[in-house]
Amino acid sequence: MTTRIDTRFATLKAEGRAAFVTFLMAGDPDLVTSLEIIKALPQAGADIIEIGMPFTDPMADGPAIQAAGIRALKAGTTLRKTLAMVRDFRAGDNVTPIVLMGYYNPVYIYGVDKFLLDAKAAGVDGLIIVDLPPEEDAELCLPAMKAGLNFIRLATPTTDDKRLPAVLANTSGFVYYVSITGITGSGSANSSAVGEAVARIKRHTSLPVCVGFGIRTPQAAHDIAVHANGAVVGSVLVDALRATLDTDGRATGTTVSAVTDLVAALAQGVRGAKQAAE
């Protein structure tokens, strides 16, 4: 079964360019503003949209994304409302792939079968669940694939050749390579090290490889896009959003445009990169 993610990567491959993947937290700083931003992302240059599912204990997230999750939870964001946001987005855009990213606990509490049914109906294309290792594939990965959703796995600089086949076994859509060890928003991606890592992963899979963590500027996005099939940007977008909020943490007149303007600049960086021959 071909998903929107598969279709998007096939189109980009034909165009000879990498994907620009954006990450923002659902419901940050509130549900209305969050939906407005997400609706504006494709026009600004996002090829694939990752939406964070806010959770109280986000162990892999750095301070910026943790704070975004807290703002979203404070604004009353739930998994049900996150799915409703995807449904609202889909009313006006049936082609841009949407990936939900987060932790297993909210999905488990929601109920796996019900979640997969509702996510698929809302128009979700893929899942990244950062705390479910391949050993737990029966929990969510295999049911998700059966439901027609891509299950996207993270590979890191510490994922060696012995571990990689297990990580890739049931992965679909794309592989998300975490370019630095540590939490989100820490450090910067090194493009030459990333090039070697992407080449190594590609020896094990024909899936596209997208690189995230540590990409904060159009130039950095460009440098990564030369080596990878996609550049994922999150923390810097969340920072741009936060910088526009008033003293009570509420959205202001510049919140939406601050994010979309930065997305447009980063997208230019990605689109200016000629893909290295595979």
C-alpha positions, 0 to 999 in steps of 0.5 A: 500500500502506497502512503502519502509519504511514499508518494511525496518521496517519489515526487521529490526523487524525480525532482532531484531534491531532498524533503524539508520536514518540519516539526512543531508541537500540537497545541503550542501555544494553543489549539487555534494558533497551532492549527493555523501554523500547521495549515500554513506550513506547506505553502511556506515550503514544508514537504512533510509535517511532523506533529508532536503529541504532547506528553508529561515526561518527554525524555528525549526532548531538549528544553525548547520542545519540553517547554512546547509540550508543557504549553500545549498541555496547559492549553488543554491539548490531548491526543484526541484534540491532536487527531482533530487538528489533523482532520481539520488540516486534511479538510484543505490539504489531502496531499502533504504527509503528516507524521505524529511523533511522541511517546507510547504512553498517550497512545497506550492510554488511548487504546492502540486499536482505537488510536490506529483507527482514529489516526488513519481516519483523521489522515495521519500517514506515519508514526515516530514513537521514540521510546518503543524499541524494535523488540516491542514491535508487536505493541504498535509497529506491526498493528500500525503497518497493518492499519496502513500507517508508516512506522518510522524508526530512529537511527543514531550515531550509536546504532552500529551495523549489528543493531541496524538491521533490527532497527530497519526490519519493520521500518517504512516511509523513511528512516529518521537519522538523529545526527547527534547523540543527546536530546533535541536542540543540543549541538549542531549537525556535522554534514560530513559525518552525516554524509558517512552515516547516511551512506552506511544506513543506505547500505542496509535499506532502500528507504529514504533517510532523513536527518534531524537534530541540530539543524538551525540555519538555511545553510545547515539545512542545505548542507544536510540536504546534499547528503540526505533525502530529507532535513528535519527541523524542529527546535529552532521553529519552536524557539521562533514561536516561543519568542513571539509569545506575550508574558502570559505565554499567549500567541501574538500577532506575529506568532504565525508569521515568525514560524512560516517566515523561518520555514520559508528561509529554511526551505530555500536552503533545502531546495538549493541543495543538489542531491548527491548521486545515490 
